[in-house]
């Protein structure tokens, strides 16, 4: 009887230990999800900074072009000067679209990681609970069988 009781206590302790181990693993996955969320937030910030810099560069470029043409006595709102300015704007818009696409891709990749790690944490936690319950129930069943003479 004492042996069976000790066996049951050991089984319960083992089940609880399995649950604790799975909780630690789930915590790691949760921390990874949080890190990926920070990565997504960083990518959003980085994209906004790049877009701002692109806009500032375009303004500076257009200003420099106007100043250079005006200094040469060329009218800046017609002809070749206007075509150069329009071309600069078109290139800047294309750059902005590339920045947005790359930024969105990086955000989506990070958010995919968030979802994966959150699901992993959930699955690990659930599996740990099931494992703990199975271990404890098996121990309890073995204890009951030993009390009834192994029948």
Backbone bond lengths (Angstrom), bond angles and torsions (degrees), N, CA, C in turn:
res aa  C-N    CA-C-N  psi(-1)  N-CA   C-N-CA  omega(-1)  CA-C   N-CA-C  phi
1 X - - - 1.449 - - 1.531 110.61 -
2 X 1.355 116.25 -45.59 1.468 118.27 -178.94 1.526 110.74 -65.02
3 X 1.314 115.05 -37.24 1.465 119.78 178.32 1.522 111.39 -62.35
4 X 1.329 115.13 -41.21 1.467 119.61 179.19 1.526 110.63 -67.00
5 X 1.325 116.12 -38.78 1.469 120.61 179.23 1.526 110.58 -66.63
6 X 1.311 116.66 -41.78 1.467 120.51 177.17 1.532 109.52 -64.50
7 X 1.340 115.67 -40.89 1.471 120.03 177.47 1.519 111.49 -60.02
8 X 1.343 116.31 -41.75 1.468 120.45 178.70 1.523 110.45 -64.65
9 X 1.330 116.97 -44.41 1.469 120.71 179.69 1.528 110.57 -62.24
10 X 1.312 116.81 -40.86 1.467 121.61 178.59 1.532 110.12 -64.33
11 X 1.317 115.96 -41.87 1.467 120.32 179.62 1.524 110.78 -64.49
12 X 1.321 116.97 -43.27 1.471 121.32 178.45 1.527 109.89 -62.24
13 X 1.333 115.43 -45.26 1.466 119.30 179.03 1.528 110.46 -62.32
14 X 1.327 117.21 -40.25 1.466 120.89 177.24 1.516 112.04 -63.39
15 X 1.316 117.07 -40.25 1.464 121.05 177.43 1.516 111.96 -63.74
16 X 1.324 115.33 -42.37 1.466 119.48 178.52 1.526 111.41 -66.26
17 X 1.325 116.32 -37.04 1.466 120.87 177.70 1.528 110.52 -64.54
18 X 1.326 117.28 -41.81 1.465 120.85 177.31 1.531 110.51 -60.79
19 X 1.313 116.29 -41.07 1.464 120.09 178.76 1.522 110.35 -64.82
20 X 1.330 117.07 -41.32 1.466 121.37 -179.98 1.528 110.27 -64.05
21 X 1.325 116.91 -42.15 1.466 120.77 178.83 1.527 111.09 -63.24
22 X 1.326 116.42 -42.70 1.463 119.02 179.70 1.524 110.62 -68.31
23 X 1.312 117.67 -32.11 1.469 120.49 176.72 1.524 110.63 -64.27
24 X 1.339 116.16 -39.83 1.467 119.74 177.44 1.523 110.55 -63.98
25 X 1.329 117.31 -42.44 1.460 121.13 178.42 1.526 110.48 -64.23
26 X 1.315 116.76 -40.41 1.468 120.66 178.27 1.524 110.31 -64.81
27 X 1.334 116.85 -37.11 1.467 120.56 177.41 1.526 111.30 -62.47
28 X 1.328 116.61 -39.31 1.468 120.24 177.86 1.532 109.69 -63.07
29 X 1.309 117.00 -44.07 1.463 119.97 178.19 1.532 111.16 -63.37
30 X 1.311 116.87 -38.43 1.464 120.75 177.45 1.529 110.26 -64.14
31 X 1.315 116.92 -42.31 1.472 120.39 177.25 1.527 110.91 -63.66
32 X 1.327 117.06 -38.70 1.463 120.29 176.60 1.526 110.49 -63.70
33 X 1.325 117.09 -39.70 1.470 120.79 177.65 1.520 110.31 -62.71
34 X 1.322 116.88 -41.89 1.467 120.67 178.34 1.525 111.10 -63.86
35 X 1.322 116.63 -39.46 1.470 120.41 178.07 1.528 110.26 -64.67
36 X 1.316 117.17 -40.78 1.461 120.21 179.12 1.534 110.59 -67.48
37 X 1.326 117.54 -34.08 1.469 120.21 176.36 1.523 109.87 -64.69
38 X 1.329 116.30 -40.66 1.468 119.86 176.84 1.520 110.45 -63.25
39 X 1.325 116.85 -37.66 1.467 121.18 177.37 1.536 110.00 -62.62
40 X 1.328 116.96 -43.07 1.468 120.22 178.16 1.528 110.44 -62.44
41 X 1.323 116.56 -43.42 1.474 120.32 178.50 1.524 110.73 -63.00
42 X 1.332 116.16 -41.82 1.465 120.36 178.09 1.528 110.59 -62.14
43 X 1.321 116.84 -42.44 1.465 119.96 -179.44 1.530 110.95 -63.24
44 X 1.320 116.81 -38.21 1.476 119.52 176.04 1.530 110.33 -62.45
45 X 1.331 115.77 -45.89 1.464 120.67 179.37 1.525 110.52 -61.74
46 X 1.329 116.27 -47.54 1.459 121.16 -179.15 1.527 111.04 -58.92
47 X 1.319 116.89 -42.33 1.469 120.76 179.32 1.519 110.39 -62.23
48 X 1.322 116.75 -43.38 1.474 119.57 -179.67 1.529 110.81 -64.61
49 X 1.328 117.25 -38.32 1.471 120.78 178.20 1.528 109.97 -65.73
50 X 1.330 116.84 -44.36 1.456 119.92 179.79 1.530 111.64 -63.17
51 X 1.321 116.70 -39.30 1.466 119.76 177.92 1.531 111.05 -65.39
52 X 1.323 115.67 -40.48 1.463 120.01 178.10 1.527 110.25 -63.27
53 X 1.324 116.60 -44.94 1.467 120.31 179.29 1.528 111.32 -63.91
54 X 1.319 116.41 -38.74 1.462 120.80 177.89 1.531 109.99 -61.16
55 X 1.312 116.19 -43.82 1.467 121.12 179.30 1.526 110.79 -64.90
56 X 1.331 116.27 -43.46 1.465 119.99 178.87 1.527 111.30 -64.09
57 X 1.327 115.99 -40.18 1.466 119.99 178.71 1.526 110.13 -63.00
58 X 1.324 116.48 -43.07 1.466 119.67 179.28 1.521 110.54 -61.52
59 X 1.310 117.20 -44.53 1.469 120.30 178.88 1.527 110.76 -60.11
60 X 1.336 115.75 -44.63 1.473 119.58 178.72 1.518 111.17 -63.82
61 X 1.319 116.95 -43.04 1.461 121.39 -179.00 1.529 110.51 -63.22
62 X 1.322 116.68 -46.62 1.467 119.84 -179.84 1.532 110.55 -63.31
63 X 1.320 116.08 -40.13 1.472 119.78 177.98 1.521 111.44 -63.10
64 X 1.329 116.58 -43.12 1.464 120.81 179.21 1.526 110.69 -65.22
65 X 1.332 115.97 -40.04 1.470 119.14 178.55 1.529 110.69 -63.57
66 X 1.329 115.74 -46.67 1.478 119.50 179.98 1.529 110.53 -59.98
67 X 1.321 115.46 -44.09 1.470 119.60 -178.39 1.529 110.68 -63.91
68 X 1.330 116.60 -42.75 1.464 119.96 -179.47 1.525 110.86 -64.88
69 X 1.336 116.60 -42.83 1.465 119.28 179.36 1.532 110.94 -67.98
70 X 1.317 115.92 -42.64 1.473 119.53 -179.65 1.524 110.33 -62.77
71 X 1.323 117.03 -39.79 1.466 121.40 179.00 1.530 110.75 -62.70
72 X 1.334 115.76 -32.87 1.465 119.98 179.39 1.521 112.03 -84.76
73 X 1.322 116.99 -2.79 1.451 120.83 179.40 1.518 113.73 83.54
74 X 1.339 117.08 13.75 1.468 121.00 179.55 1.522 108.59 -90.17
75 X 1.333 115.16 136.31 1.462 119.89 177.97 1.527 107.97 -71.25
76 X 1.338 117.59 127.62 1.464 121.97 -170.36 1.520 114.46 -87.06
77 X 1.316 119.06 -13.21 1.459 119.57 -175.49 1.524 113.25 -103.65
78 X 1.322 118.13 16.76 1.463 121.65 177.25 1.522 109.90 -146.57
79 X 1.322 115.27 166.96 1.456 122.26 171.25 1.511 114.86 60.88
80 X 1.336 114.27 -144.73 1.457 122.00 -175.59 1.528 111.89 -59.72
81 X 1.300 117.01 -40.92 1.475 120.19 179.69 1.521 110.59 -58.80
82 X 1.325 115.96 -42.25 1.466 120.11 179.44 1.526 109.91 -68.23
83 X 1.327 118.16 -38.43 1.461 121.56 179.62 1.537 110.83 -65.18
84 X 1.321 116.22 -39.98 1.469 119.91 178.00 1.531 109.73 -63.75
85 X 1.319 116.31 -43.01 1.469 120.15 178.92 1.525 110.80 -63.69
86 X 1.322 117.23 -43.65 1.468 120.92 178.71 1.529 110.88 -62.80
87 X 1.321 116.54 -40.32 1.455 120.78 177.93 1.529 110.63 -63.13
88 X 1.316 116.89 -40.30 1.471 121.17 178.31 1.524 110.53 -63.38
89 X 1.320 116.45 -40.49 1.468 121.14 178.88 1.523 109.96 -65.74
90 X 1.324 117.24 -44.21 1.467 120.85 179.27 1.527 111.22 -60.26
91 X 1.331 116.83 -43.81 1.464 120.62 178.43 1.523 111.00 -63.43
92 X 1.307 115.82 -39.40 1.463 119.80 179.43 1.530 110.95 -65.80
93 X 1.324 116.52 -39.68 1.471 120.55 177.90 1.528 109.40 -64.55
94 X 1.328 117.32 -42.66 1.464 120.35 177.16 1.526 110.77 -61.58
95 X 1.324 116.85 -43.62 1.462 120.76 177.05 1.522 110.92 -59.86
96 X 1.324 116.13 -42.69 1.467 120.27 179.98 1.528 110.76 -62.75
97 X 1.327 117.20 -40.36 1.467 120.30 178.46 1.533 110.88 -64.35
98 X 1.327 116.63 -40.95 1.467 119.96 177.38 1.532 110.97 -63.54
99 X 1.321 115.75 -42.01 1.468 120.34 178.33 1.524 109.97 -60.77
100 X 1.331 116.51 -45.66 1.468 120.64 179.66 1.530 111.60 -63.20
101 X 1.325 116.87 -44.46 1.464 119.94 -179.02 1.520 111.59 -64.70
102 X 1.322 116.32 -44.69 1.460 119.52 179.09 1.531 110.58 -64.39
103 X 1.317 115.84 -42.78 1.463 119.59 178.72 1.510 112.09 -61.79
104 X 1.320 116.86 -44.41 1.466 120.65 -179.80 1.535 110.80 -65.55
105 X 1.323 115.91 -39.64 1.466 119.69 176.89 1.528 110.24 -59.73
106 X 1.315 116.62 -46.87 1.467 120.75 -179.08 1.522 111.77 -65.20
107 X 1.322 117.16 -38.00 1.471 120.73 177.08 1.524 109.63 -64.51
108 X 1.320 117.03 -47.18 1.462 120.20 -178.80 1.527 111.80 -63.64
109 X 1.334 116.80 -37.49 1.458 120.63 177.40 1.537 109.78 -62.93
110 X 1.320 116.59 -43.94 1.467 120.48 179.65 1.528 110.74 -66.14
111 X 1.328 117.14 -41.88 1.468 119.65 179.60 1.525 111.64 -66.63
112 X 1.316 116.58 -31.91 1.463 120.10 174.20 1.528 109.70 -62.48
113 X 1.329 116.27 -40.95 1.460 120.61 176.09 1.524 111.97 -63.62
114 X 1.330 115.89 -39.53 1.474 120.23 177.00 1.527 109.39 -57.67
115 X 1.336 115.57 -50.78 1.470 119.76 -178.83 1.521 112.10 -60.97
116 X 1.332 116.01 -41.91 1.461 120.22 -179.44 1.534 110.65 -62.48
117 X 1.333 116.93 -47.67 1.465 119.85 -178.33 1.529 112.02 -68.81
118 X 1.324 117.73 -34.94 1.463 119.50 176.77 1.525 110.45 -65.04
119 X 1.330 116.47 -42.40 1.464 120.29 178.48 1.528 110.14 -65.57
120 X 1.314 116.07 -40.67 1.454 120.71 178.84 1.530 110.65 -61.63
121 X 1.319 117.08 -43.57 1.475 120.99 178.54 1.523 110.36 -61.20
122 X 1.325 115.69 -43.42 1.469 120.31 179.27 1.526 110.93 -62.63
123 X 1.341 115.81 -46.50 1.462 120.35 -178.57 1.526 111.87 -64.10
124 X 1.318 116.45 -42.22 1.476 120.14 179.82 1.519 110.44 -64.42
125 X 1.320 116.30 -43.84 1.462 120.25 -179.91 1.529 110.78 -62.71
126 X 1.315 115.85 -44.32 1.466 120.39 -179.62 1.531 110.52 -64.71
127 X 1.336 116.55 -44.60 1.459 120.22 179.93 1.533 110.36 -62.34
128 X 1.338 116.81 -38.28 1.459 120.42 178.35 1.519 111.80 -63.52
129 X 1.322 116.35 -40.50 1.467 120.70 178.61 1.523 110.23 -65.51
130 X 1.329 116.22 -43.27 1.466 120.26 179.16 1.526 110.12 -64.70
131 X 1.320 116.45 -43.23 1.463 121.03 179.54 1.526 110.66 -62.05
132 X 1.338 116.03 -42.98 1.457 120.18 179.24 1.530 109.60 -62.17
133 X 1.319 116.39 -47.52 1.464 119.91 -178.91 1.517 112.26 -62.32
134 X 1.311 116.77 -41.84 1.459 121.11 179.02 1.527 111.06 -62.97
135 X 1.321 115.92 -44.32 1.473 120.25 -179.80 1.528 110.53 -63.01
136 X 1.312 116.23 -44.97 1.472 119.86 -178.88 1.529 111.13 -66.75
137 X 1.328 116.68 -43.42 1.471 119.54 179.64 1.528 111.33 -64.77
138 X 1.322 117.15 -38.64 1.463 120.10 177.28 1.528 109.88 -63.10
139 X 1.333 115.57 -43.30 1.464 119.44 177.64 1.517 111.98 -63.05
140 X 1.318 116.25 -41.44 1.465 120.07 179.23 1.529 110.28 -65.31
141 X 1.309 116.18 -41.00 1.465 120.19 179.12 1.536 110.35 -62.92
142 X 1.325 116.16 -44.69 1.461 120.01 178.12 1.532 110.87 -62.02
143 X 1.330 116.91 -37.60 1.468 121.72 178.76 1.527 110.13 -64.76
144 X 1.333 116.36 -45.73 1.466 120.12 -179.75 1.527 109.85 -63.48
145 X 1.324 116.34 -41.88 1.473 119.95 178.34 1.530 110.78 -61.75
146 X 1.328 117.20 -39.21 1.454 119.37 -179.14 1.526 111.52 -69.17
147 X 1.325 117.19 -31.36 1.476 121.22 178.18 1.526 110.57 -69.85
148 X 1.339 114.78 -33.76 1.462 117.65 -177.80 1.525 111.66 -91.37
149 X 1.320 116.10 12.95 1.455 119.67 175.83 1.518 113.73 86.69
150 X 1.348 118.16 17.91 1.462 121.31 176.40 1.508 114.01 80.50
151 X 1.288 119.04 15.73 1.472 122.81 -177.53 1.489 112.55 -84.27
